[in-house]
């Protein structure tokens, strides 16, 4: 007796309508042998999957169109793609590389590194352990965090928030809008603007180490630690 026949007997359902476990077998064009192979591989699918390959102990529900759902992974929603083992994609999210183990993408986020997390609208978490949230943000540095709108955190352990800010140095924190790149600064507040189609980047405040000297910068005015002590 095949696995499908036994499952039909136990559930009281016909083999081609066990949608709770396999989706619509007829629509998938699967033979009884194919169904047996699916059941034997220890995964569960529900809904339509467009013949998605689902790994062992993985689940797919809704209408995922991934080529593959990784080992122990979970895909749900529409057009989700989950390749990394133990990863999770929901909504329109995509965990798009097999190396992205333990990654999580939701909304229309895209996570492509180990333990990365992308959520919101068109967000990208590319760095290992990175987190991108909001709208059109990118966290590409390891352990980086990008939030807000159109922000980019490319330095390791960096943080970019606000609107169109860039955190390029390691362990750098940037907030505000349209900041100017300064890899010597550890903290930056941007106050840039847009003139027509031209972005004019500017920093109203920053703190950092410049040629071994600690400085506070207020716009174009700088003051050193030694100068502050004399005040």
Backbone as CSV, one residue per row, in Angstrom:
resi,resn,N_x,N_y,N_z,CA_x,CA_y,CA_z,C_x,C_y,C_z
1,UNK,0.855,-1.202,0.000,0.000,0.000,0.000,0.886,1.246,0.000
2,UNK,0.529,2.213,-0.835,1.333,3.431,-0.900,1.023,4.336,0.288
3,UNK,1.926,5.289,0.537,1.713,6.256,1.620,0.442,7.055,1.362
4,UNK,0.227,7.457,0.095,-0.955,8.239,-0.254,-2.230,7.455,0.010
5,UNK,-2.239,6.176,-0.377,-3.429,5.352,-0.159,-3.725,5.197,1.328
6,UNK,-2.656,4.986,2.113,-2.846,4.839,3.550,-3.346,6.138,4.167
7,UNK,-2.796,7.289,3.715,-3.253,8.580,4.219,-4.713,8.817,3.859
8,UNK,-5.120,8.417,2.652,-6.512,8.549,2.239,-7.416,7.709,3.121
9,UNK,-6.948,6.503,3.455,-7.755,5.628,4.300,-7.924,6.215,5.698
10,UNK,-6.835,6.767,6.239,-6.882,7.284,7.596,-7.704,8.564,7.698
11,UNK,-7.672,9.379,6.640,-8.374,10.665,6.693,-9.767,10.597,6.100
12,UNK,-10.044,9.531,5.359,-11.343,9.417,4.723,-11.475,10.304,3.502
13,UNK,-10.342,10.774,2.978,-10.369,11.635,1.802,-9.790,10.905,0.603
14,UNK,-10.196,11.327,-0.578,-9.614,10.796,-1.789,-8.201,11.338,-1.943
15,UNK,-7.332,10.550,-2.561,-5.938,10.920,-2.687,-5.692,12.224,-3.417
16,UNK,-6.565,12.580,-4.357,-6.298,13.788,-5.143,-6.934,15.025,-4.527
17,UNK,-7.359,14.941,-3.271,-7.966,16.120,-2.656,-7.455,16.374,-1.245
18,UNK,-6.285,15.844,-0.925,-5.743,16.023,0.431,-4.999,17.359,0.478
19,UNK,-5.760,18.440,0.357,-5.161,19.766,0.244,-4.506,20.220,1.533
20,UNK,-4.952,19.662,2.664,-4.365,20.078,3.936,-2.879,19.709,4.016
21,UNK,-2.490,18.703,3.270,-1.106,18.245,3.328,-0.336,18.594,2.062
22,UNK,-0.982,18.432,0.906,-0.242,18.534,-0.348,-0.695,19.631,-1.298
23,UNK,-1.690,20.404,-0.968,-2.246,21.300,-1.965,-3.089,20.473,-2.923
24,UNK,-3.417,21.011,-4.067,-4.243,20.310,-5.048,-3.339,19.404,-5.890
25,UNK,-3.362,18.120,-5.613,-2.482,17.181,-6.301,-2.755,17.161,-7.796
26,UNK,-4.036,17.255,-8.169,-4.386,17.239,-9.580,-3.773,18.433,-10.298
27,UNK,-3.898,19.635,-9.697,-3.346,20.834,-10.325,-1.834,20.757,-10.449
28,UNK,-1.185,20.115,-9.488,0.265,19.994,-9.535,0.707,18.937,-10.542
29,UNK,-0.229,18.160,-11.067,0.100,17.161,-12.068,0.951,16.036,-11.520
30,UNK,0.724,15.643,-10.289,1.581,14.664,-9.623,0.976,13.268,-9.679
31,UNK,1.845,12.306,-9.882,1.412,10.919,-9.824,1.393,10.463,-8.371
32,UNK,0.800,9.307,-8.134,0.760,8.784,-6.773,2.171,8.536,-6.248
33,UNK,3.064,8.091,-7.138,4.455,7.856,-6.736,5.134,9.161,-6.332
34,UNK,4.836,10.232,-7.084,5.417,11.540,-6.743,4.931,12.008,-5.381
35,UNK,3.640,11.796,-5.132,3.068,12.195,-3.845,3.716,11.402,-2.718
36,UNK,3.910,10.114,-2.933,4.568,9.291,-1.915,5.961,9.839,-1.614
37,UNK,6.666,10.240,-2.649,8.014,10.769,-2.460,7.974,12.063,-1.655
38,UNK,6.958,12.902,-1.921,6.820,14.145,-1.174,6.538,13.869,0.303
39,UNK,5.633,12.933,0.549,5.299,12.613,1.930,6.493,12.015,2.668
40,UNK,7.265,11.221,1.982,8.401,10.552,2.614,9.534,11.515,2.938
41,UNK,9.534,12.716,2.352,10.639,13.654,2.568,10.399,14.557,3.777
42,UNK,9.338,14.310,4.533,9.111,14.968,5.824,8.864,16.470,5.705
43,UNK,8.024,16.902,4.810,7.640,18.296,4.820,6.157,18.416,4.536
44,UNK,5.629,19.585,4.797,4.209,19.824,4.597,4.035,21.066,3.741
45,UNK,3.140,21.016,2.790,2.793,22.213,2.031,1.297,22.416,2.088
46,UNK,0.875,23.648,1.939,-0.555,23.943,1.916,-0.797,25.041,0.909
47,UNK,-1.810,24.922,0.097,-2.057,25.920,-0.932,-1.294,25.575,-2.194
48,UNK,-1.209,26.533,-3.102,-0.543,26.304,-4.379,0.929,26.668,-4.281
49,UNK,1.797,25.847,-4.835,3.233,26.087,-4.730,3.964,26.086,-6.066
50,UNK,3.275,25.945,-7.164,3.939,25.921,-8.477,5.100,24.930,-8.527
51,UNK,4.907,23.771,-7.954,5.911,22.716,-7.945,7.208,23.155,-7.279
52,UNK,7.110,24.020,-6.302,8.278,24.446,-5.545,8.924,23.252,-4.860
53,UNK,10.249,23.202,-4.894,10.972,22.166,-4.172,11.086,22.596,-2.710
54,UNK,10.519,21.825,-1.823,10.511,22.166,-0.403,11.395,21.187,0.347
55,UNK,12.347,21.694,1.101,13.321,20.858,1.781,12.747,20.107,2.960
56,UNK,13.550,19.224,3.516,13.103,18.442,4.662,12.770,19.355,5.836
57,UNK,11.670,18.996,6.519,11.213,19.716,7.702,10.877,21.178,7.415
58,UNK,10.666,21.518,6.145,10.302,22.875,5.757,8.808,22.935,5.482
59,UNK,8.237,24.151,5.498,6.829,24.335,5.172,6.678,25.461,4.162
60,UNK,5.675,25.338,3.324,5.345,26.384,2.363,3.833,26.526,2.342
61,UNK,3.357,27.755,2.464,1.910,27.972,2.455,1.591,29.247,1.699
62,UNK,0.351,29.350,1.230,-0.035,30.495,0.424,0.325,30.238,-1.025
63,UNK,1.080,31.150,-1.629,1.467,30.976,-3.025,2.941,31.308,-3.225
64,UNK,3.840,30.596,-2.530,5.260,30.842,-2.734,5.692,30.357,-4.118
65,UNK,6.540,31.097,-4.805,6.999,30.703,-6.132,8.509,30.492,-6.145
66,UNK,9.057,30.227,-4.989,10.491,29.956,-4.896,10.854,28.698,-5.663
67,UNK,12.095,28.651,-6.158,12.589,27.416,-6.743,12.816,26.375,-5.652
68,UNK,13.077,26.883,-4.458,13.387,25.950,-3.379,13.118,26.602,-2.029
69,UNK,12.600,25.821,-1.111,12.468,26.245,0.283,13.447,25.394,1.074
70,UNK,14.400,26.041,1.742,15.513,25.337,2.362,15.135,24.443,3.523
71,UNK,16.115,23.679,3.981,15.953,22.733,5.066,15.444,23.441,6.324
72,UNK,14.326,22.983,6.844,13.784,23.546,8.068,13.278,24.971,7.933
73,UNK,13.070,25.436,6.698,12.658,26.824,6.454,11.137,26.932,6.349
74,UNK,10.663,28.181,6.288,9.226,28.434,6.213,8.945,29.564,5.227
75,UNK,8.078,29.316,4.275,7.683,30.331,3.303,6.174,30.508,3.355
76,UNK,5.724,31.761,3.393,4.286,32.008,3.414,3.966,33.293,2.676
77,UNK,2.745,33.389,2.182,2.329,34.585,1.467,2.400,34.365,-0.030
78,UNK,2.698,35.425,-0.762,2.755,35.351,-2.220,4.151,35.716,-2.699
79,UNK,4.635,34.958,-3.658,5.944,35.175,-4.293,7.089,35.241,-3.296
80,UNK,6.969,34.537,-2.194,8.089,34.450,-1.256,9.137,33.483,-1.786
81,UNK,10.377,33.773,-1.485,11.469,32.897,-1.896,12.369,32.669,-0.695
82,UNK,12.525,31.435,-0.311,13.279,31.103,0.901,14.251,29.977,0.575
83,UNK,15.527,30.307,0.446,16.530,29.315,0.095,17.364,28.868,1.293
84,UNK,17.609,29.752,2.238,18.490,29.430,3.354,17.863,28.451,4.328
85,UNK,18.684,27.558,4.869,18.206,26.626,5.887,17.766,27.384,7.134
86,UNK,16.668,26.953,7.721,16.121,27.523,8.951,15.732,28.995,8.793
87,UNK,15.517,29.441,7.573,15.141,30.830,7.329,13.628,30.957,7.192
88,UNK,13.158,32.202,7.103,11.716,32.471,7.132,11.410,33.624,6.182
89,UNK,10.507,33.422,5.251,10.061,34.478,4.352,8.560,34.592,4.393
90,UNK,8.052,35.820,4.464,6.604,36.013,4.493,6.230,37.264,3.719
91,UNK,4.981,37.329,3.292,4.556,38.454,2.464,5.142,38.304,1.075
92,UNK,5.881,39.318,0.630,6.603,39.245,-0.625,8.105,39.097,-0.359
93,UNK,8.456,38.714,0.859,9.855,38.676,1.261,10.646,37.594,0.548
94,UNK,11.973,37.779,0.490,12.844,36.801,-0.147,14.115,36.606,0.664
95,UNK,14.410,35.361,0.985,15.713,34.997,1.547,16.423,34.314,0.384
96,UNK,17.306,35.040,-0.295,17.645,34.710,-1.669,18.949,33.958,-1.882
97,UNK,19.660,33.551,-0.860,20.835,32.726,-1.076,20.818,31.554,-0.109
98,UNK,21.375,30.455,-0.553,21.388,29.268,0.291,22.252,29.476,1.530
99,UNK,23.183,30.430,1.460,24.055,30.688,2.600,23.369,31.528,3.677
100,UNK,22.186,32.051,3.373,21.475,32.919,4.316,20.741,32.092,5.368
101,UNK,21.468,31.304,6.106,20.853,30.458,7.115,20.329,31.309,8.274
102,UNK,19.138,30.973,8.728,18.547,31.683,9.846,18.104,33.088,9.521
103,UNK,18.002,33.436,8.240,17.595,34.780,7.832,16.075,34.915,7.866
104,UNK,15.604,36.165,7.857,14.169,36.444,7.941,13.846,37.629,7.038
105,UNK,12.939,37.432,6.114,12.482,38.506,5.234,10.971,38.595,5.307
106,UNK,10.466,39.816,5.469,9.017,39.999,5.526,8.623,41.279,4.816
107,UNK,7.335,41.395,4.523,6.900,42.520,3.696,7.401,42.287,2.286
108,UNK,8.174,43.239,1.758,8.872,43.005,0.495,10.371,43.116,0.731
109,UNK,10.804,42.610,1.888,12.214,42.640,2.245,13.009,41.562,1.533
110,UNK,14.333,41.756,1.510,15.262,40.849,0.833,16.444,40.615,1.759
111,UNK,16.610,39.394,2.228,17.712,39.057,3.125,18.625,38.064,2.429
112,UNK,19.919,38.370,2.392,20.829,37.506,1.634,22.089,37.147,2.403
113,UNK,22.051,37.237,3.725,23.208,36.872,4.537,22.737,36.114,5.774
114,UNK,23.649,35.407,6.381,23.301,34.593,7.540,22.745,35.446,8.674
115,UNK,21.618,35.017,9.209,20.952,35.660,10.350,20.534,37.103,10.070
116,UNK,20.423,37.473,8.809,19.992,38.823,8.446,18.468,38.932,8.531
117,UNK,17.985,40.169,8.696,16.552,40.413,8.841,16.170,41.639,8.017
118,UNK,15.271,41.453,7.067,14.777,42.559,6.242,13.270,42.632,6.380
119,UNK,12.753,43.824,6.663,11.309,43.998,6.803,10.900,45.354,6.249
120,UNK,9.663,45.456,5.836,9.175,46.718,5.293,9.058,46.658,3.789
121,UNK,9.306,47.797,3.138,9.119,47.909,1.691,10.465,48.029,0.974
122,UNK,10.783,47.048,0.140,12.019,47.060,-0.652,13.262,47.287,0.203
123,UNK,13.321,46.639,1.323,14.499,46.716,2.190,15.456,45.576,1.849
124,UNK,16.753,45.782,2.115,17.752,44.768,1.812,18.712,44.606,2.986
125,UNK,18.791,43.405,3.511,19.737,43.072,4.578,20.789,42.149,3.971
126,UNK,21.955,42.710,3.652,22.997,41.971,2.944,24.162,41.567,3.835
127,UNK,24.320,42.223,4.966,25.416,41.898,5.859,25.034,40.818,6.851
128,UNK,25.998,40.030,7.259,25.726,38.997,8.249,25.192,39.627,9.533
129,UNK,24.109,39.101,10.038,23.447,39.588,11.263,22.901,41.012,11.116
130,UNK,22.722,41.485,9.908,22.250,42.860,9.682,20.734,42.947,9.763
131,UNK,20.238,44.190,9.851,18.795,44.439,9.966,18.444,45.680,9.149
132,UNK,17.559,45.511,8.190,17.075,46.627,7.379,15.569,46.722,7.542
133,UNK,15.071,47.923,7.839,13.633,48.104,8.021,13.211,49.463,7.492
134,UNK,11.919,49.611,7.282,11.399,50.875,6.764,11.138,50.777,5.279
135,UNK,11.596,51.788,4.527,11.342,51.847,3.081,12.657,52.046,2.333
136,UNK,12.976,51.106,1.470,14.143,51.222,0.580,15.455,51.410,1.339
137,UNK,15.616,50.736,2.453,16.846,50.818,3.237,17.754,49.627,2.917
138,UNK,19.064,49.820,3.144,20.036,48.762,2.877,21.014,48.649,4.037
139,UNK,21.123,47.470,4.597,22.112,47.187,5.636,23.083,46.164,5.066
140,UNK,24.250,46.637,4.611,25.204,45.743,3.959,26.415,45.418,4.822
141,UNK,26.644,46.201,5.867,27.749,45.903,6.760,27.381,44.808,7.737
142,UNK,28.384,44.052,8.186,28.126,43.020,9.182,27.576,43.662,10.454
143,UNK,26.525,43.106,10.999,25.892,43.587,12.238,25.353,45.007,12.120
144,UNK,25.113,45.476,10.907,24.642,46.853,10.701,23.132,46.952,10.788
145,UNK,22.638,48.195,10.900,21.206,48.454,11.030,20.847,49.704,10.224
146,UNK,19.938,49.548,9.280,19.447,50.671,8.495,17.947,50.788,8.694
147,UNK,17.481,52.000,9.009,16.048,52.206,9.224,15.641,53.562,8.674
148,UNK,14.345,53.753,8.543,13.852,55.008,7.995,13.537,54.861,6.528
149,UNK,13.993,55.832,5.719,13.705,55.839,4.287,14.987,56.073,3.499
150,UNK,15.318,55.129,2.641,16.457,55.261,1.713,17.804,55.401,2.424
151,UNK,17.945,54.842,3.592,19.204,54.902,4.332,20.089,53.706,3.980
152,UNK,21.414,53.875,4.185,22.366,52.804,3.904,23.381,52.699,5.030
153,UNK,23.510,51.516,5.599,24.516,51.248,6.620,25.488,50.225,6.045
154,UNK,26.642,50.708,5.580,27.607,49.817,4.933,28.802,49.487,5.815
155,UNK,29.025,50.269,6.867,30.114,49.960,7.781,29.734,48.844,8.733
156,UNK,30.728,48.068,9.155,30.454,47.019,10.137,29.968,47.647,11.430
157,UNK,28.919,47.094,12.013,28.351,47.571,13.283,27.808,49.000,13.186
158,UNK,27.522,49.464,11.995,27.051,50.843,11.803,25.535,50.933,11.879
159,UNK,25.051,52.190,11.988,23.612,52.448,12.099,23.278,53.705,11.289
160,UNK,22.320,53.585,10.396,21.855,54.731,9.611,20.355,54.873,9.794
161,UNK,19.907,56.071,10.167,18.482,56.305,10.367,18.108,57.661,9.786
162,UNK,16.802,57.890,9.652,16.338,59.151,9.085,16.025,59.008,7.614
163,UNK,16.452,60.005,6.817,16.156,59.982,5.380,17.439,60.116,4.561
164,UNK,17.686,59.127,3.726,18.839,59.125,2.806,20.156,59.425,3.519
165,UNK,20.351,58.814,4.670,21.619,58.947,5.372,22.519,57.773,5.011
166,UNK,23.837,57.968,5.169,24.803,56.931,4.842,25.774,56.763,6.013
167,UNK,25.882,55.550,6.503,26.847,55.226,7.561,27.892,54.314,6.941
168,UNK,29.050,54.875,6.616,30.055,54.154,5.839,31.204,53.604,6.666
169,UNK,31.429,54.157,7.843,32.548,53.722,8.673,32.098,52.681,9.697
170,UNK,33.030,51.890,10.149,32.712,50.886,11.163,32.263,51.559,12.462
171,UNK,31.232,51.011,13.069,30.697,51.481,14.357,30.206,52.921,14.303
172,UNK,29.860,53.395,13.151,29.381,54.776,12.981,27.866,54.857,13.141
173,UNK,27.396,55.947,13.754,25.959,56.186,13.942,25.597,57.475,13.218
174,UNK,24.609,57.400,12.328,24.196,58.562,11.539,22.681,58.725,11.637
175,UNK,22.231,59.967,11.811,20.804,60.264,11.833,20.576,61.576,11.079
176,UNK,19.320,61.968,10.949,19.006,63.202,10.226,18.665,62.920,8.783
177,UNK,19.215,63.750,7.870,18.932,63.558,6.449,20.122,64.030,5.614
178,UNK,20.356,63.332,4.533,21.370,63.709,3.540,22.709,64.105,4.166
179,UNK,23.234,63.244,5.032,24.530,63.572,5.634,25.665,63.428,4.623
180,UNK,26.756,64.097,4.915,27.963,64.006,4.101,28.848,62.900,4.665
181,UNK,29.432,62.131,3.796,30.288,61.030,4.239,31.496,61.562,5.009
182,UNK,31.787,60.945,6.135,32.949,61.296,6.950,33.374,60.042,7.704
183,UNK,34.355,59.349,7.177,34.761,58.081,7.769,35.555,58.235,9.064
184,UNK,35.901,59.476,9.426,36.594,59.713,10.692,35.615,59.924,11.847
185,UNK,34.384,60.215,11.522,33.383,60.515,12.551,32.735,59.241,13.071
186,UNK,32.446,59.246,14.357,31.761,58.129,14.988,30.261,58.406,15.114
187,UNK,29.916,59.713,15.096,28.518,60.143,15.206,28.288,61.338,14.291
188,UNK,27.235,61.275,13.484,26.950,62.332,12.505,25.458,62.659,12.513
189,UNK,25.149,63.960,12.459,23.778,64.419,12.247,23.744,65.143,10.910
190,UNK,22.980,64.627,9.983,22.898,65.230,8.660,21.804,66.282,8.570
191,UNK,22.069,67.316,7.757,21.065,68.365,7.540,21.081,68.803,6.077
192,UNK,21.421,67.869,5.200,21.508,68.173,3.778,20.151,68.437,3.154
193,UNK,20.168,68.716,1.864,18.945,69.087,1.172,18.993,68.605,-0.264
194,UNK,17.901,68.808,-0.971,17.837,68.485,-2.390,17.483,69.741,-3.158
195,UNK,18.317,70.076,-4.137,18.067,71.221,-5.003,17.758,70.692,-6.389
196,UNK,16.477,70.659,-6.705,16.065,70.044,-7.962,16.330,68.559,-7.914
197,UNK,17.219,68.096,-8.781,17.586,66.675,-8.787,18.946,66.444,-8.145
198,UNK,19.550,67.513,-7.603,20.880,67.410,-7.010,20.803,67.303,-5.489
199,UNK,21.421,66.273,-4.955,21.473,66.095,-3.500,22.680,66.864,-2.963
200,UNK,22.415,67.777,-2.038,23.480,68.559,-1.412,23.670,68.052,0.013
201,UNK,24.684,67.230,0.186,24.910,66.605,1.487,25.653,67.548,2.432
202,UNK,25.198,67.550,3.681,25.793,68.456,4.677,25.602,67.874,6.073
203,UNK,26.582,68.114,6.919,26.510,67.689,8.322,26.403,68.916,9.214
204,UNK,25.437,68.908,10.122,25.331,70.012,11.075,26.148,69.716,12.325
205,UNK,26.396,68.428,12.604,27.145,68.068,13.800,27.809,66.710,13.596
206,UNK,29.035,66.585,14.085,29.712,65.291,14.046,30.785,65.241,15.123
207,UNK,31.132,64.049,15.520,32.160,63.812,16.527,33.062,62.701,16.011
208,UNK,34.376,62.894,16.144,35.256,61.846,15.674,36.709,62.076,16.012
209,UNK,37.551,61.207,15.472,38.998,61.277,15.675,39.645,61.627,14.342
210,UNK,40.355,62.763,14.297,40.967,63.253,13.063,42.476,63.361,13.261
211,UNK,43.219,62.480,12.584,44.675,62.447,12.733,45.090,62.341,14.200
212,UNK,44.381,61.520,14.920,44.697,61.290,16.322,44.169,62.344,17.276
213,UNK,43.414,63.306,16.759,42.879,64.398,17.586,41.360,64.276,17.658
214,UNK,40.800,64.316,18.865,39.352,64.266,19.051,38.757,65.621,18.715
215,UNK,37.697,65.613,17.903,37.082,66.871,17.481,35.566,66.810,17.510
216,UNK,34.975,67.975,17.827,33.545,68.209,17.625,33.427,69.147,16.436
217,UNK,32.517,68.820,15.539,32.324,69.655,14.356,30.897,70.174,14.316
218,UNK,30.761,71.500,14.253,29.450,72.149,14.123,29.412,72.807,12.753
219,UNK,28.842,72.109,11.793,28.902,72.636,10.430,30.347,72.693,9.975
220,UNK,30.832,73.896,9.606,32.211,74.072,9.154,33.165,74.461,10.280
221,UNK,32.657,74.560,11.498,33.482,74.957,12.646,33.854,73.722,13.456
222,UNK,35.158,73.586,13.768,35.640,72.450,14.535,36.306,72.916,15.819
223,UNK,36.222,72.095,16.835,36.879,72.403,18.094,37.456,71.106,18.659
224,UNK,38.707,71.183,19.138,39.367,69.996,19.659,39.086,69.818,21.145
225,UNK,39.438,68.649,21.641,39.270,68.386,23.070,40.111,69.360,23.898
226,UNK,41.319,69.633,23.449,42.215,70.560,24.184,41.617,71.960,24.215
227,UNK,41.021,72.383,23.099,40.410,73.728,23.052,39.196,73.813,23.985
228,UNK,38.448,72.723,24.059,37.285,72.717,24.945,37.705,72.823,26.401
229,UNK,38.800,72.207,26.754,39.269,72.238,28.136,39.696,73.634,28.565
230,UNK,40.051,74.480,27.600,40.484,75.838,27.917,39.316,76.816,28.101
231,UNK,38.143,76.376,27.709,36.990,77.270,27.785,36.525,77.456,29.221
